């Protein structure tokens, strides 16, 4: 950041390094986006496989094990080799059969899908078992492909790994639900496809030829990872970006991992044959050589099987009693030293620039420290040897130790040297450890320590103890120096040593003696470091009365100046917006625009985005005139203007789409045109009179419920006393064919996700669905069919259990089941 427009009391500006793009990391550092700071990388070295111990063959043997799968309720499904069927457990301690493959077939993988379907890789095909019982088990054959491993896709469907043909594929779509009646005759005309989204192969991507694929995993965000082995090298992970693979990431000291899973949206874990007591976790960063993160993820009582396929985080691993979640222990480990350099050169624009002072916002534990190395030049070049740079130290680690000539930063009590700025750290200050540090830019071991040059290069070293890490949020360098000596003292006190003599390096074993003028310059800068921030705060004191910059605790105080009392529901940002717009609100109070502006501020822009619509009721006179049968051909009527065909064809805020006889919108106004002793014209006139001095605020359901009360309070406060107002909740954004008013209920909201039916909340046709939950264990729905018995031997139950499904095992034909099911349905109907 180059703060050209922000200068201190002496006219100095600063250059800042704070964002991830400002740093080029050389080694063992990482930029944490959540805390917006540079820190030591979380990492540690894994042990190498022992000689003569676990081998590649053992990893291959573990790859032959069939992974289990887990649904969102914690129910498991796995292959039972003794009974040769896929069984489920979870609702009860015992296991029940849910799928029986043909004799001689055995699955290679199971994966519960996000769409409620259990996907089974069997005989090179994909079997789809619907956990909601909407259709019988279906198989999807993929010619030329052999399905081996699976990974559920959050968008629906499943990814598969074809190890034999070295390809990755993606399958999407669902079978059409089974019906209890016969199919349509071939001669029946069907204008629409019966199932527009059948199961089908939609994508195939080749795997690089020099890598052996062993596992795939899909993150909750839909990011696919591929784990591969390399000959005589560490394993690699690639990530799919559209149709192409990313550059591989090497997992250091992970030779033969046999399973892969996502721990978080940006971390992956693997299982190693020589490290069965923990799961190494790596950052999901493509194109790098990665060490395992320092967090320790233990595997307690692990059976050695692959990770379970699940649809929720955290992932699970197999234990003798079932499965356990993979959680980290609070034993972090960090690199002991890391380095980074500014990714762009800091350009002051002048060769005569004197770099003045550094400010660092950092958190530095007692045993940690930060070294800042600087180099200035006229051409932007710098030596490769770091010992030639000029060192500055920050942190208690350097107190009273090392070379005393090297400048050490001092802690400042203010959160930032910028007046009234809260600082960039996300933690409260602590003396000498957390907060703002400052140091005068110097050249240690030089007779004249002033650092001159147009371009400034910055390199930082973070030092830790392996258990904690310093965090660097920002580095700011100020230039060009305002010299108290040169501006306030006679020439006698000015520096007289220049050129090579001033740049001579004094060896560390000799006394570091600077010139008298240089010492005086640095001595006076001690006072400047205190006086300049004071002058800055005085000069910028107007910020305390500016809505955008006033401290949070002073907002009520500032609002009291102009008679504004904040509603308790206003968050801090909206309070600032209200103060900024107070003059305009006072000018427009009592008008429609004023009401809209007040609502917009209170709701964070809901009026502008269309979630709230404010309607003056008198505009409905023309609408009611159409409904009540006024003379539409009256050219003298300013509202109708001779619209003979329809009064609803005028494009504006009263345009109506749909059948006039179904104007349910009119119910809001309790329209009653019973004449009684009045003429029709008098009845109409009375109706129109009731529409005067009224306003209706339509609030769409997308507005948060907690804001509805706030909206009502704002409407009551901002509406004039002679105007009647009300707040109405609109049930639908747009109802085509039921009198949708353009501008009133044409707000285009987000497509609502279907939800399960809720008691006292769901309405017929309102989008909620009555359906069984996608559970692997059907006993969670209250009933089940044990597949140990053929379906032909099962008795038809006395009542239909929710979620019941009929699964063919080869002993009964589909027609037999259809006939029995039809008879059963007729029995229920009788």
ROKOLRO-574602 format. One record per residue (C-alpha): residue in one letter; x, y, z. Coordinates in steps of 0.05 Angstrom, whole numbers, plus 5000, padded with zeros to 4 digits. Layout:
<nodes>
aXYZ ...
</nodes>
This chain:
<nodes>
x500050005000 x502650694981 x499351225024 x500451814979 x494652215008 x496052055081 x501752455113 x503852575184 x504953245218 x511953295186 x509353145116 x511852435114 x508051885079 x508651135088 x508850495047 x505549885078 x506249125071 x500148785100 x496348355049 x498047665023 x499947944955 x505048404988 x509347825011 x513547324972 x514546755020 x521446445015 x520945885067 x516845625126 x511846195130 x504546235113 x499546805107 x493346655149 x487346985115 x482846935176 x487547345219 x490647735161 x497647625186 x504247305167 x506346735213 x510746125218 x508045535180 x504544985219 x508844395202 x513143835227 x517243275198 x514142585194 x518441965208 x521141595148 x518640875136 x523140415175 x527739965137 x524639275130 x518239525161 x511739725127 x512539685052 x508939854988 x505939154986 x502539275053 x499539925026 x497139534965 x493839025011 x490239585049 x487739874983 x484039214972 x479739345034 x472839605019 x471540295051 x465440405093 x460640995086 x456941445134 x450541855128 x448942515163 x445542155221 x451641725238 x448941085207 x454140645173 x453840185113 x459239675099 x460539025062 x459338405105 x463737865076 x460637315119 x453537415092 x455937725026 x451338315029 x451639055043 x448939185112 x447239815152 x447339965226 x446340565270 x438940605287 x439839975329 x446139605351 x444939025303 x446139055228 x440938925173 x441838785100 x440039325050 x443239074985 x444838354962 x449138324899 x448837724852 x452937114870 x460337214853 x460137974855 x463438384909 x463639154915 x470139554914 x467340184946 x461140484979 x459441224981 x453341565011 x451242134965 x448842824982 x442542664942 x440342104988 x443041544943 x447941004964 x452840904907 x456340224902 x462240064857 x461139344837 x463438924778 x466239564746 x459339884747 x455640364793 x449540104831 x444640634856 x440840474919 x435640994938 x435441095014 x428541405007 x425540804972 x423041174910 x425640664861 x428739974860 x436239894856 x439040074788 x445739944755 x449440414709 x454340074662 x459740514632 x462640194569 x470240234567 x470640434641 x471740024704 x469340364767 x473840234828 x473340814878 x467741324891 x467042034919 x460242364928 x459343034894 x455743584935 x452243804871 x449243114864 x451742474834 x458542164845 x465742184821 x469241524806 x476341294796 x477940794741 x484740534762 x485140034705 x484240554649 x487441124689 x481441584686 x476841994730 x469442044714 x463142374739 x456142104740 x449842514752 x442342414749 x437141984784 x432441434760 x425141604753 x420941404814 x417440734806 x409940764793 x404440284814 x401240304745 x403240054677 x407640424628 x404640834573 x403040474507 x408140574452 x402940954411 x401541454466 x404242144448 x408842404503 x411143124487 x415943154547 x421442684566 x419242244623 x425742324661 x429842934639 x435442774687 x437042024682 x443541724710 x448941854658 x456341974649 x457742714640 x465342784647 x471642364637 x478642624651 x485242254640 x490442164695 x497742334680 x501241694655 x507241704703 x502941694766 x499241114800 x492341334824 x490341054892 x484641484920 x479942064907 x476042534953 x471043094941 x470643684990 x464043985015 x465344554966 x465844074907 x473444074900 x476143404876 x482943144900 x486742564869 x492142184908 x497541854867 x504041474879 x510641624845 x516241114833 x521641214887 x518641884908 x513642184956 x506242144940 x502742714904 x495943044904 x492643384845 x486343814846 x481343844790 x480144544761 x474544474711 x477244004658 x484544034677 x488943794734 x492844284776 x500344224785 x501843664834 x503243784907 x508543324938 x506943065007 x513643025042 x515342355075 x508742045051 x511141485006 x505141015003 x498741325031 x492740875020 x486941335036 x485142075027 x479742525057 x478143265067 x478843515139 x476644235124 x475244595058 x482644745053 x486044145086 x486843415068 x488842815109 x492042155088 x493241475120 x500141165120 x502040435133 x508040635177 x504041165217 x497640835240 x497041235304 x495841905270 x493342195205 x498142695172 x494443325149 x496743775092 x494644445065 x490644375000 x495444814960 x497144594889 x504044604859 x508344584922 x512444114964 x508644085030 x510543855099 x505143575145 x501644115185 x503544175258 x496743985284 x496543275313 x490642855289 x490842205330 x487941545307 x485641175369 x484240435360 x484540505285 x483239845249 x487640035190 x481840095141 x481040695094 x477341325115 x469741275114 x466041635058 x461542155091 x457342755073 x459143165135 x465443415170 x469543205207 x471442565171 x471241895206 x476041315211 x474540585227 x474940305298 x472839615324 x466239895351 x464540295287 x467740955271 x470741565306 x471342295282 x478142565264 x479643155311 x486243505324 x489343525393 x491644195421 x498944045407 x500844515350 x507744515321 x510945065279 x517245175240 x522645495282 x524645995229 x521646275165 x523046835116 x519247275067 x520747885024 x516448434996 x513748214929 x514148924900 x519549444911 x517550044952 x518850644907 x519351334940 x520351684873 x526852044893 x534051834898 x535052314956 x529951965000 x532051845072 x528051265100 x525851485168 x522050995213 x518950305214 x512350125248 x510449405258 x503749135281 x505448455310 x504247935363 x510847665390 x510847145446 x516447195498 x520946675466 x519746915394 x522247485353 x522247835286 x528248085246 x527148615193 x532648695141 x532649325097 x536349535035 x535650184996 x538450334927 x537650784867 x536250214818 x532049714858 x537449184863 x539648844928 x545248364948 x543447624954 x547547555017 x542947735075 x548847925119 x549848545076 x542848795091 x541449255151 x538248885208 x532849125257 x530148695314 x523348645347 x521348255409 x523648075479 x527847515452 x533348015434 x533248405499 x540348465527 x543047955478 x547147975414 x550148575379 x548249215417 x549349625354 x543449305319 x537249745331 x531549425371 x524249645365 x520349945423 x513049785440 x508050355433 x501650385475 x497250645419 x494250115372 x496750505311 x501051115297 x495551335248 x490951785289 x484951425319 x485950805277 x484150165314 x490049775284 x490149145243 x491348635297 x485548205321 x487648185394 x488348695450 x495249015461 x500048745513 x506449125533 x512648895495 x508948305464 x502648505425 x501049155390 x505049695355 x512649705352 x517150245324 x524450305307 x528650845272 x531250595206 x538850545212 x545050235183 x548549885240 x556149895241 x556550505196 x559451185217 x553251515187 x547151075198 x542251445152 x539350985099 x538451335032 x535651094965 x529551124921 x527650394926 x526850024992 x527249264997 x524548915059 x525948205083 x523147925148 x525147325189 x520247035240 x523446635296 x519646155341 x520745585390 x516845055354 x510645115398 x508645845386 x509446335329 x509947085321 x504647415277 x506248015233 x500048405211 x503349005178 x509949355165 x509950105149 x516050485127 x515951255129 x519951725085 x523052215073 x525852405141 x524253085171 x530853225206 x530353645270 x537853775264 x537554045193 x531154445203 x532154735273 x539754745288 x545555135257 x549954835203 x555254685255 x551054095279 x549753815209 x552953185182 x559653305148 x561552585130 x559152335062 x560751845007 x564951225019 x567251455087 x560051495111 x558450805082 x564550445112 x562649815149 x565749755218 x566849025236 x562848735294 x569048615337 x570749355336 x567049905374 x561350165333 x562650915335 x558251385294 x559552115280 x557252635330 x552252915281 x549352225268 x548752095343 x545252765352 x540452605295 x538451945326 x538052255395 x533252795373 x529052285337 x527351985405 x523452615419 x520652635348 x517751935358 x513452215415 x511852905389 x509752715318 x504052235339 x501552775388 x501453295333 x498052805287 x492452665337 x491353405348 x491153535273 x486352965260 x481753075320 x476053235272 x475552475261 x472352425329 x466152775301 x466052425234 x460751855230 x465351395192 x471151445240 x468251625308 x469751075359 x464250575369 x463150765441 x462051495420 x456551395369 x450951525420 x454552155442 x455252415371 x448052245354 x445652655414 x448653275382 x443153275329 x437552935367 x438452215341 x437051635387 x438850955358 x434150365358 x437249785396 x436649355334 x441349795294 x448249475285 x454349925286 x455050005211 x447750225203 x448550715261 x454351035223 x450151055159 x444351375197 x448951925223 x451752045153 x444852115123 x441752505180 x441653175142 x438152865083 x433252485128 x431353135164 x430253485097 x425752925070 x422052745134 x414652665121 x415552485047 x415451825010 x422851894994 x424352025067 x420651395088 x424350985035 x431051255057 x429751115130 x427650395114 x433650305069 x438350515125 x434850095177 x434949455135 x441649535101 x438949695031 x432749265028 x428749814992 x434149894939 x434749144928 x427149054923 x425948654986 x421549225012 x416649614969 x413150254993 x406450404958 x402151014966 x395050734966 x392051284923 x395850984863 x391050394867 x385250834846 x386550674773 x387049934789 x380349934826 x377250354770 x378849784723 x376049274769 x369649664784 x368149764711 x369650494699 x368950784629 x375650624600 x374251014537 x373851684574 x379452074541 x378552654590 x380152214650 x387452354668 x388151654699 x385251254641 x387051684580 x382251314534 x384950614543 x379150254512 x381849544513 x384449484583 x386349944639 x391549424658 x395949534597 x399250174622 x406650034639 x407950334706 x407150204780 x400049944770 x401149454714 x397348804728 x398648124699 x393247594704 x385947484715 x382248094743 x377147644777 x382647354821 x385248004851 x387047724919 x391248344929 x384748734940 x383248345003 x388448785037 x383749375027 x377249045049 x373849274985 x366249284994 x362249624939 x355249454966 x351350074946 x345550074997 x342550764994 x348451034954 x349251074880 x354850674846 x358851314834 x358251504908 x360650814929 x366550864883 x368151564908 x367851324980 x372550754962 x377451244930 x377051704990 x379151135035 x385451054993 x387751765007 x393151915059 x395051185066 x401450805053 x402850065051 x409849765061 x410449075028 x415948645059 x418048015022 x419447385061 x426847435045 x427447985098 x429947695164 x424247615215 x428048005267 x428048605221 x420448605213 x419348925281 x424649445265 x421249605199 x414649725235 x417950185285 x421250585230 x414850655191 x411150905252 x416651405267 x417551675196 x410251705173 x406652375183 x401052395235 x395552495182 x397751885142 x395551175159 x401050665149 x401549915154 x406749375141 x404448765101 x408548125090 x408347895017 x407947145012 x410847054943 x415847474902 x411847374837 x405247034822 x404247034747 x396946944732 x394447194800 x394747944791 x402148074802 x403448814809 x409649034772 x414149384822 x410149134881 x410948374881 x415948254824 x421948224869 x426447664843 x428947294905 x433446694913 x430646024891 x428345704957 x431445034974 x426144494987 x425344365061 x421943815100 x414843945120 x414344335186 x408344325231 x404444985234 x409145295183 x408644925117 x402945035068 x400544605010 x404344824948 x409045254989 x415344884969 x416244425030 x416143685016 x413643085054 x418942565043 x422942045079 x429942235104 x435941935066 x438241455120 x442740855107 x439240475163 x431840425143 x430040265216 x431041005230 x424541105191 x420740605234 x421039985191 x425739555150 x426238935107 x431538425127 x434738195062 x436737535092 x429937285068 x427737284995 x422237784981 x417537244956 x417436955027 x415737625060 x408637745082 x405038365061 x404738795124 x398139015155 x400039755145 x404740115099 x410840345137 x413841015118 x419840935073 x418340205055 x421539954991 x421439294953 x428339064931 x429338504881 x434437974898 x433537534838 x428237074868 x422337474843 x420837814777 x418738534771 x411938334745 x410637894806 x412338454852 x407938944812 x402038464817 x402838344892 x403739094904 x397539254863 x393438754902 x396139034966 x394239754946 x387139534927 x386439194995 x388239845029 x383340234986 x377639755002 
</nodes>
